[in-house]
Amino acid sequence: MSFIEKNLSANERILYKGKIHWYIYLRCVLFFIIGFLTSDLSMGFAGFMFFLGIISLILAITNANSTEFAITNKRVILKTGILKRK
């Protein structure tokens, strides 16, 4: 059960649930592509780009999994964050 479903008031129902756009993964894909293309030139730089790609991927997945959007028949709800929810 999601955060939004747990915090609905009486007679409130969800009309629409949204998700974060796939665009947040673009940065890590670009790091991986740059790392792959430069692997013949410099292994250190390519390794650094792969490292940045992995870090960006972890941050994007965390952001996507910790954010919820919903429109109910009474209000609009947005939840962000893991430890400090807003």
All heavy atoms as an XYZ file, in Angstrom:
697
protein
N       0.845     -1.175      0.000
C       0.000      0.000      0.000
C       0.893      1.242      0.000
O       1.819      1.348      0.781
C      -0.906     -0.026      1.222
C      -1.871      1.125      1.271
S      -3.008      1.040      2.648
C      -4.209     -0.089      2.013
N       0.599      2.176     -0.863
C       1.422      3.371     -1.010
C       1.100      4.407      0.069
O       0.099      4.321      0.774
C       1.211      3.982     -2.391
O      -0.061      4.578     -2.477
N       1.987      5.397      0.174
C       1.815      6.488      1.135
C       0.491      7.211      0.908
O      -0.224      7.542      1.851
C       2.993      7.462      1.005
C       2.870      8.694      1.845
C       3.228      8.668      3.176
C       2.402      9.878      1.303
C       3.117      9.802      3.962
C       2.288     11.021      2.070
C       2.650     10.978      3.416
N       0.156      7.449     -0.346
C      -1.074      8.178     -0.670
C      -2.303      7.376     -0.271
O      -3.242      7.910      0.323
C      -1.100      8.546     -2.162
C      -0.001      9.570     -2.449
C      -2.459      9.084     -2.578
C       0.190      9.897     -3.892
N      -2.307      6.084     -0.565
C      -3.451      5.244     -0.205
C      -3.640      5.150      1.304
O      -4.755      5.068      1.795
C      -3.285      3.860     -0.813
C      -3.398      3.864     -2.326
C      -2.973      2.547     -2.948
O      -2.347      1.717     -2.249
O      -3.252      2.367     -4.139
N      -2.523      5.193      2.052
C      -2.604      5.139      3.514
C      -3.170      6.419      4.102
O      -3.722      6.406      5.207
C      -1.218      4.903      4.113
C      -0.676      3.530      3.894
C       0.714      3.432      4.503
C       1.364      2.120      4.153
N       2.744      2.042      4.643
N      -3.033      7.545      3.407
C      -3.414      8.839      3.962
C      -4.659      9.452      3.320
O      -4.825     10.670      3.348
C      -2.232      9.807      3.834
C      -1.100      9.416      4.744
O      -1.265      9.351      5.947
N       0.044      9.113      4.160
N      -5.522      8.634      2.772
C      -6.782      9.146      2.229
C      -7.764      9.384      3.361
O      -7.816      8.632      4.333
C      -7.377      8.148      1.230
C      -6.616      7.943     -0.068
C      -7.301      6.873     -0.900
C      -6.511      9.233     -0.843
N      -8.540     10.436      3.239
C      -9.560     10.707      4.250
C     -10.830      9.925      3.912
O     -10.907      9.230      2.906
C      -9.847     12.214      4.323
O     -10.339     12.675      3.086
N     -11.808     10.056      4.759
C     -13.065      9.333      4.560
C     -13.741      9.786      3.264
O     -13.753     10.973      2.938
C     -13.987      9.575      5.746
N     -14.274      8.854      2.519
C     -14.980      9.091      1.248
C     -14.089      9.754      0.185
O     -14.596     10.392     -0.720
C     -16.228      9.942      1.464
C     -17.230      9.244      2.344
O     -17.362      8.026      2.292
N     -17.921     10.006      3.172
N     -12.787      9.618      0.305
C     -11.873     10.162     -0.693
C     -11.377      9.010     -1.568
O     -11.033      7.946     -1.076
C     -10.684     10.851     -0.008
C      -9.791     11.586     -0.957
C      -8.702     12.365     -0.228
O      -8.428     12.081      0.957
O      -8.123     13.260     -0.850
N     -11.352      9.245     -2.865
C     -10.888      8.196     -3.776
C      -9.909      8.802     -4.780
O      -9.997      9.975     -5.135
C     -12.040      7.508     -4.488
C     -12.926      8.395     -5.274
C     -14.162      7.641     -5.790
N     -15.143      8.577     -6.271
C     -15.140      9.082     -7.500
N     -14.223      8.718     -8.360
N     -16.052      9.940     -7.872
N      -8.989      7.966     -5.228
C      -7.959      8.402     -6.169
C      -8.538      8.413     -7.575
O      -9.095      7.418     -8.039
C      -6.737      7.474     -6.100
C      -6.098      7.562     -4.712
C      -5.731      7.827     -7.176
C      -4.983      6.568     -4.490
N      -8.412      9.553     -8.259
C      -8.870      9.672     -9.634
C      -7.732      9.425    -10.619
O      -7.944      8.866    -11.697
C      -9.461     11.061     -9.877
C     -10.646     11.456     -8.988
C     -11.047     12.892     -9.268
C     -11.804     10.512     -9.206
N      -6.512      9.847    -10.265
C      -5.369      9.693    -11.163
C      -4.099      9.584    -10.336
O      -3.905     10.312     -9.372
C      -5.264     10.901    -12.102
C      -4.069     10.841    -13.018
C      -4.072     10.020    -14.139
C      -2.937     11.586    -12.754
C      -2.965      9.946    -14.969
C      -1.836     11.517    -13.573
C      -1.854     10.701    -14.683
O      -0.758     10.625    -15.501
N      -3.224      8.633    -10.694
C      -1.899      8.520    -10.083
C      -0.854      8.773    -11.156
O      -0.916      8.201    -12.239
C      -1.691      7.127     -9.490
C      -2.402      6.922     -8.180
C      -2.133      5.552     -7.632
C      -0.952      5.636     -6.722
N      -0.741      4.404     -5.944
N       0.081      9.656    -10.870
C       1.119     10.003    -11.828
C       2.455      9.382    -11.467
O       2.657      8.886    -10.360
N       3.370      9.419    -12.435
C       4.725      8.913    -12.244
C       5.703      9.933    -12.813
O       5.353     10.751    -13.651
C       4.914      7.590    -12.979
C       4.099      6.462    -12.425
C       4.391      5.183    -13.172
C       3.553      4.053    -12.627
N       3.809      2.793    -13.322
N       6.946      9.836    -12.369
C       7.989     10.706    -12.897
C       8.334     10.245    -14.305
O       8.390      9.052    -14.591
C       9.219     10.683    -11.984
C       8.870     11.366    -10.667
C      10.403     11.358    -12.638
C      10.022     11.528     -9.723
N       8.608     11.181    -15.176
C       8.909     10.899    -16.582
C      10.241     10.158    -16.711
O      11.148     10.333    -15.896
C       8.963     12.230    -17.346
C       8.863     12.094    -18.821
N       9.959     11.958    -19.608
C       7.790     12.063    -19.643
C       9.583     11.861    -20.873
N       8.263     11.920    -20.916
N      10.365      9.339    -17.736
C      11.588      8.575    -17.975
C      12.787      9.463    -18.245
O      13.932      9.017    -18.201
C      11.401      7.610    -19.150
C      11.111      8.305    -20.445
C       9.882      8.550    -20.975
C      12.054      8.863    -21.362
N      10.000      9.231    -22.163
C      11.331      9.433    -22.433
C      13.436      8.941    -21.400
C      11.949     10.069    -23.499
C      14.054      9.575    -22.471
C      13.298     10.120    -23.506
N      12.573     10.722    -18.489
C      13.625     11.684    -18.797
C      14.691     11.753    -17.695
O      15.834     12.095    -17.969
C      12.984     13.055    -19.017
C      13.938     14.155    -19.376
C      14.457     14.249    -20.657
C      14.329     15.104    -18.437
C      15.337     15.250    -21.003
C      15.206     16.113    -18.756
C      15.710     16.179    -20.048
O      16.591     17.164    -20.372
N      14.351     11.415    -16.459
C      15.327     11.494    -15.368
C      16.462     10.490    -15.550
O      17.511     10.644    -14.952
C      14.670     11.306    -13.985
C      14.087      9.907    -13.833
C      13.633     12.365    -13.727
C      13.690      9.579    -12.418
N      16.270      9.470    -16.391
C      17.318      8.483    -16.636
C      18.253      8.901    -17.767
O      19.240      8.223    -18.030
C      16.703      7.122    -16.969
C      15.861      6.572    -15.848
C      14.473      6.576    -15.923
C      16.452      6.055    -14.709
C      13.707      6.080    -14.895
C      15.689      5.557    -13.673
C      14.315      5.565    -13.768
O      13.563      5.074    -12.743
N      17.977     10.002    -18.439
C      18.767     10.427    -19.588
C      20.208     10.751    -19.213
O      21.136     10.422    -19.945
C      18.099     11.628    -20.267
C      18.706     12.079    -21.578
C      18.622     10.956    -22.607
C      17.988     13.311    -22.095
N      20.436     11.368    -18.070
C      21.785     11.736    -17.651
C      22.666     10.498    -17.494
O      23.798     10.468    -17.976
C      21.747     12.503    -16.343
C      23.132     12.916    -15.862
C      23.124     13.602    -14.529
N      22.255     14.757    -14.559
C      21.771     15.335    -13.487
N      22.058     14.867    -12.300
N      20.989     16.383    -13.579
N      22.153      9.456    -16.850
C      22.989      8.266    -16.664
C      23.240      7.557    -17.994
O      24.331      7.025    -18.219
C      22.389      7.327    -15.634
S      20.764      6.698    -16.010
N      22.275      7.565    -18.898
C      22.485      6.972    -20.220
C      23.578      7.735    -20.968
O      24.444      7.125    -21.609
C      21.163      6.953    -21.026
C      21.404      6.562    -22.466
C      20.166      6.016    -20.378
N      23.580      9.055    -20.866
C      24.611      9.853    -21.523
C      25.995      9.575    -20.945
O      26.972      9.476    -21.685
C      24.284     11.341    -21.427
C      23.098     11.815    -22.256
C      22.810     13.285    -21.983
C      23.344     11.585    -23.728
N      26.089      9.417    -19.632
C      27.368      9.069    -19.024
C      27.863      7.719    -19.525
O      29.047      7.548    -19.818
C      27.278      9.048    -17.496
C      27.298     10.413    -16.854
C      26.429     10.710    -15.821
C      28.194     11.389    -17.257
C      26.450     11.951    -15.210
C      28.229     12.634    -16.659
C      27.345     12.913    -15.631
N      26.965      6.735    -19.628
C      27.358      5.412    -20.124
C      27.803      5.480    -21.589
O      28.785      4.836    -21.977
C      26.222      4.403    -19.971
C      26.008      3.940    -18.557
C      24.747      3.966    -17.994
C      27.060      3.475    -17.785
C      24.535      3.532    -16.698
C      26.864      3.040    -16.476
C      25.599      3.068    -15.933
N      27.109      6.251    -22.405
C      27.483      6.384    -23.822
C      28.843      7.061    -23.955
O      29.697      6.604    -24.725
C      26.391      7.157    -24.601
C      25.137      6.295    -24.730
C      26.897      7.577    -25.981
C      23.943      7.017    -25.300
N      29.065      8.139    -23.210
C      30.357      8.829    -23.256
C      31.469      7.891    -22.780
O      32.542      7.825    -23.376
C      30.329     10.125    -22.427
C      29.421     11.154    -23.092
C      31.736     10.692    -22.252
C      29.128     12.364    -22.236
N      31.211      7.135    -21.720
C      32.198      6.182    -21.231
C      32.509      5.106    -22.249
O      33.668      4.713    -22.432
N      31.488      4.619    -22.936
C      31.701      3.598    -23.958
C      32.476      4.140    -25.151
O      33.386      3.483    -25.665
C      30.352      3.032    -24.412
C      30.469      1.960    -25.447
C      30.912      0.701    -25.108
C      30.139      2.218    -26.767
C      31.035     -0.293    -26.061
C      30.257      1.241    -27.734
C      30.709     -0.027    -27.378
N      32.134      5.352    -25.580
C      32.804      5.931    -26.747
C      34.256      6.317    -26.467
O      35.078      6.329    -27.382
C      32.033      7.154    -27.256
C      30.650      6.868    -27.849
C      29.959      8.162    -28.228
C      30.764      5.937    -29.052
N      34.590      6.648    -25.234
C      35.949      7.068    -24.905
C      36.785      5.929    -24.320
O      37.914      6.171    -23.890
C      35.929      8.246    -23.917
O      35.264      7.839    -22.724
C      35.257      9.452    -24.527
N      36.268      4.716    -24.313
C      37.008      3.604    -23.699
C      38.287      3.287    -24.460
O      39.243      2.787    -23.880
C      36.124      2.366    -23.598
O      35.709      1.938    -24.877
N      38.339      3.557    -25.763
C      39.561      3.318    -26.535
C      40.618      4.390    -26.273
O      41.815      4.117    -26.384
C      39.251      3.287    -28.036
C      38.406      2.092    -28.426
O      38.421      1.101    -27.662
O      37.735      2.152    -29.464
N      40.198      5.596    -25.933
C      41.131      6.712    -25.751
C      41.773      6.720    -24.366
O      42.976      6.849    -24.232
C      40.403      8.038    -25.997
C      39.736      8.208    -27.373
C      38.934      9.485    -27.408
C      40.795      8.199    -28.460
N      40.955      6.626    -23.357
C      41.460      6.725    -21.987
C      40.607      5.860    -21.069
O      39.425      6.139    -20.877
C      41.418      8.176    -21.529
O      41.699      8.261    -20.154
N      41.212      4.825    -20.505
C      40.459      3.936    -19.618
C      40.075      4.635    -18.314
O      39.028      4.367    -17.750
C      41.278      2.674    -19.316
C      41.384      1.744    -20.510
S      39.780      1.232    -21.156
C      39.179      0.237    -19.828
N      40.929      5.548    -17.840
C      40.615      6.266    -16.609
C      39.388      7.154    -16.766
O      38.505      7.164    -15.914
N      39.337      7.890    -17.866
C      38.192      8.765    -18.117
C      36.927      7.944    -18.358
O      35.855      8.280    -17.857
C      38.464      9.678    -19.318
C      37.352     10.633    -19.626
C      37.101     11.706    -18.788
C      36.537     10.442    -20.732
C      36.070     12.589    -19.058
C      35.503     11.320    -21.006
C      35.267     12.394    -20.167
N      37.050      6.849    -19.110
C      35.897      5.988    -19.379
C      35.374      5.369    -18.083
O      34.164      5.310    -17.856
C      36.271      4.897    -20.376
N      36.294      4.937    -17.222
C      35.884      4.385    -15.928
C      35.182      5.411    -15.066
O      34.203      5.101    -14.388
N      35.680      6.633    -15.103
C      35.045      7.716    -14.349
C      33.638      7.998    -14.878
O      32.709      8.217    -14.103
C      35.910      8.975    -14.421
C      35.370     10.125    -13.630
C      35.320     10.072    -12.253
C      34.901     11.257    -14.276
C      34.810     11.134    -11.516
C      34.389     12.327    -13.562
C      34.345     12.262    -12.167
N      33.463      7.968    -16.196
C      32.136      8.185    -16.791
C      31.175      7.058    -16.416
O      30.012      7.298    -16.113
C      32.232      8.300    -18.315
C      32.810      9.597    -18.813
S      31.721     10.980    -18.471
C      32.714     11.930    -17.360
N      31.670      5.814    -16.409
C      30.826      4.693    -15.976
C      30.449      4.830    -14.501
O      29.320      4.553    -14.112
C      31.519      3.352    -16.230
C      31.475      2.910    -17.655
C      32.646      2.645    -18.344
C      30.271      2.732    -18.321
C      32.625      2.236    -19.663
C      30.228      2.324    -19.642
C      31.404      2.073    -20.310
N      31.403      5.275    -13.687
C      31.124      5.504    -12.269
C      30.046      6.573    -12.101
O      29.105      6.399    -11.317
C      32.410      5.922    -11.545
C      32.206      6.292    -10.114
C      31.954      5.324     -9.165
C      32.264      7.619     -9.714
C      31.751      5.665     -7.831
C      32.068      7.976     -8.392
C      31.815      6.990     -7.453
N      30.171      7.688    -12.817
C      29.146      8.736    -12.758
C      27.799      8.224    -13.256
O      26.746      8.596    -12.725
C      29.577      9.955    -13.578
C      30.691     10.814    -13.005
C      31.014     11.963    -13.956
C      30.327     11.340    -11.637
N      27.826      7.360    -14.272
C      26.591      6.767    -14.781
C      25.896      5.909    -13.743
O      24.677      5.964    -13.585
N      26.675      5.127    -13.002
C      26.097      4.272    -11.962
C      25.521      5.115    -10.834
O      24.408      4.861    -10.355
C      27.149      3.274    -11.441
C      27.457      2.249    -12.532
C      26.681      2.586    -10.171
C      28.632      1.357    -12.239
N      26.252      6.136    -10.407
C      25.755      7.037     -9.347
C      24.481      7.741     -9.811
O      23.495      7.827     -9.059
C      26.839      8.061     -8.940
C      28.045      7.355     -8.346
C      26.277      9.109     -7.985
C      27.769      6.583     -7.076
N      24.464      8.227    -11.052
C      23.276      8.904    -11.581
C      22.094      7.949    -11.666
O      20.958      8.342    -11.394
C      23.562      9.479    -12.968
O      24.518     10.485    -12.894
N      22.350      6.710    -12.039
C      21.284      5.714    -12.120
C      20.695      5.420    -10.742
O      19.471      5.366    -10.587
C      21.811      4.428    -12.756
C      20.804      3.297    -12.936
C      19.700      3.718    -13.898
C      21.494      2.046    -13.433
N      21.544      5.280     -9.745
C      21.058      5.034     -8.383
C      20.218      6.210     -7.889
O      19.135      6.016     -7.307
C      22.243      4.759     -7.434
C      22.870      3.411     -7.768
C      21.798      4.797     -5.968
C      24.187      3.151     -7.071
N      20.684      7.435     -8.137
C      19.925      8.618     -7.710
C      18.591      8.732     -8.444
O      17.567      9.092     -7.843
C      20.759      9.881     -7.919
C      21.974     10.037     -7.018
C      22.785     11.253     -7.426
C      21.552     10.115     -5.573
N      18.577      8.421     -9.737
C      17.336      8.501    -10.511
C      16.325      7.452    -10.045
O      15.132      7.747     -9.912
C      17.636      8.329    -11.999
N      16.785      6.245     -9.785
C      15.884      5.195     -9.300
C      15.333      5.554     -7.931
O      14.135      5.389     -7.664
C      16.611      3.832     -9.280
C      16.855      3.347    -10.707
C      15.816      2.800     -8.495
C      17.737      2.124    -10.809
N      16.188      6.087     -7.058
C      15.740      6.500     -5.730
C      14.703      7.616     -5.834
O      13.688      7.594     -5.136
C      16.942      6.974     -4.887
O      17.891      5.920     -4.816
C      16.512      7.368     -3.491
N      14.953      8.573     -6.701
C      14.013      9.676     -6.891
C      12.673      9.165     -7.438
O      11.606      9.572     -6.972
C      14.615     10.711     -7.836
C      13.791     11.962     -7.936
O      12.919     12.205     -7.120
N      14.059     12.761     -8.943
N      12.724      8.275     -8.405
C      11.491      7.755     -9.002
C      10.688      6.923     -8.006
O       9.447      6.995     -7.988
C      11.819      6.920    -10.233
N      11.371      6.165     -7.157
C      10.666      5.302     -6.208
C      10.176      6.040     -4.964
O       9.311      5.532     -4.255
C      11.550      4.134     -5.789
C      11.730      3.141     -6.905
O      10.895      3.013     -7.785
N      12.838      2.430     -6.877
N      10.715      7.214     -4.698
C      10.325      7.938     -3.491
C       9.377      9.105     -3.768
O       9.105      9.887     -2.873
C      11.564      8.449     -2.766
O      12.222      9.422     -3.539
N       8.882      9.215     -4.975
C       7.977     10.305     -5.327
C       6.637      9.743     -5.785
O       6.597      8.825     -6.591
C       8.592     11.165     -6.450
O       9.881     11.634     -6.020
C       7.711     12.348     -6.783
N       5.568     10.303     -5.252
C       4.222      9.884     -5.641
C       3.370     11.125     -5.923
O       3.447     12.110     -5.202
C       3.555      9.083     -4.523
C       4.202      7.762     -4.222
C       3.468      7.020     -3.135
O       2.247      6.812     -3.277
O       4.112      6.663     -2.134
N       2.569     11.047     -6.969
C       1.620     12.099     -7.325
C       0.240     11.469     -7.398
O       0.103     10.354     -7.898
C       1.899     12.672     -8.721
C       3.301     13.130     -8.950
C       4.229     12.323     -9.551
C       3.679     14.403     -8.567
C       5.520     12.742     -9.792
C       4.969     14.839     -8.801
C       5.887     14.015     -9.411
N      -0.760     12.195     -6.945
C      -2.130     11.688     -7.087
C      -3.111     12.848     -7.081
O      -2.898     13.870     -6.427
C      -2.478     10.717     -5.970
N      -4.176     12.650     -7.826
C      -5.307     13.575     -7.798
C      -6.487     12.780     -7.267
O      -6.820     11.713     -7.796
C      -5.616     14.124     -9.202
C      -4.425     14.930     -9.725
C      -6.884     14.985     -9.167
C      -4.582     15.400    -11.151
N      -7.096     13.282     -6.217
C      -8.268     12.625     -5.648
C      -9.489     13.494     -5.919
O      -9.381     14.573     -6.497
C      -8.109     12.418     -4.129
O      -8.147     13.680     -3.465
C      -6.812     11.705     -3.792
N     -10.628     13.023     -5.474
C     -11.836     13.815     -5.648
C     -11.899     15.004     -4.688
O     -12.777     15.849     -4.818
C     -13.079     12.938     -5.488
C     -13.143     12.264     -4.143
O     -12.144     12.115     -3.456
N     -14.333     11.832     -3.764
N     -10.924     15.125     -3.757
C     -10.929     16.237     -2.804
C      -9.667     17.101     -2.834
O      -9.691     18.239     -2.394
C     -11.112     15.710     -1.380
C     -12.453     15.063     -1.154
C     -12.621     14.677      0.282
C     -14.002     14.067      0.474
N     -14.248     13.749      1.883
N      -8.537     16.554     -3.334
C      -7.282     17.305     -3.267
C      -6.245     16.739     -4.238
O      -6.447     15.703     -4.849
C      -6.707     17.285     -1.851
C      -6.438     15.895     -1.337
C      -6.060     15.913      0.125
N      -6.086     14.540      0.646
C      -5.361     14.116      1.635
N      -4.534     14.946      2.246
N      -5.443     12.877      2.047
N      -5.134     17.468     -4.331
C      -3.970     17.029     -5.098
C      -2.892     16.689     -4.082
O      -2.610     17.464     -3.170
C      -3.473     18.134     -6.055
C      -2.213     17.704     -6.759
C      -4.555     18.496     -7.050
N      -2.256     15.510     -4.229
C      -1.265     15.049     -3.265
C       0.070     14.828     -3.979
O       0.122     14.220     -5.043
C      -1.707     13.723     -2.609
C      -3.068     13.880     -1.946
C      -0.671     13.262     -1.595
C      -3.673     12.578     -1.477
N       1.136     15.332     -3.371
C       2.502     15.109     -3.854
C       3.345     14.715     -2.660
O       3.399     15.423     -1.663
C       3.072     16.377     -4.495
C       4.572     16.393     -4.742
C       4.959     15.336     -5.768
C       5.017     17.753     -5.205
N       3.993     13.548     -2.750
C       4.885     13.081     -1.689
C       6.266     12.907     -2.286
O       6.440     12.242     -3.295
C       4.383     11.754     -1.117
C       5.067     11.281      0.148
C       6.319     10.476     -0.030
C       6.153      9.184     -0.761
N       7.398      8.404     -0.844
N       7.264     13.538     -1.666
C       8.644     13.380     -2.108
C       9.503     13.033     -0.897
O       9.157     13.364      0.226
C       9.199     14.668     -2.746
O       9.132     15.721     -1.793
C       8.426     15.055     -3.977
N      10.634     12.386     -1.147
C      11.594     12.105     -0.093
C      11.486     10.710      0.476
O      10.455     10.048      0.356
N      12.585     10.278      1.083
C      12.622      8.959      1.719
C      12.609      9.136      3.232
O      11.690      8.682      3.906
C      13.892      8.185      1.298
C      13.850      7.903     -0.186
C      13.996      6.874      2.053
C      15.091      7.282     -0.724
N      13.636      9.779      3.749
C      13.714      9.978      5.200
C      12.913     11.194      5.640
O      12.211     11.149      6.645
C      15.178     10.123      5.627
C      16.067      8.923      5.349
C      17.511      9.242      5.725
C      15.578      7.710      6.111
N      13.051     12.266      4.912
C      12.328     13.494      5.219
C      11.235     13.664      4.184
O      11.466     14.144      3.082
C      13.287     14.689      5.197
C      12.645     15.978      5.582
C      13.649     17.104      5.541
C      12.967     18.420      5.805
N      13.882     19.543      5.640
N      10.049     13.256      4.529
C       8.930     13.334      3.578
C       8.348     14.721      3.560
O       8.263     15.397      4.572
C       7.865     12.321      3.951
C       8.347     10.937      3.725
C       7.234      9.976      3.694
N       7.752      8.678      3.275
C       7.157      7.561      3.480
N       5.993      7.538      4.076
N       7.675      6.435      3.087
N       7.954     15.117      2.389
C       7.401     16.462      2.204
C       6.057     16.332      1.520
O       5.882     15.549      0.619
C       8.362     17.242      1.305
C       8.277     18.694      1.395
C       9.408     19.240      0.548
C       9.409     20.718      0.512
N      10.416     21.223     -0.374
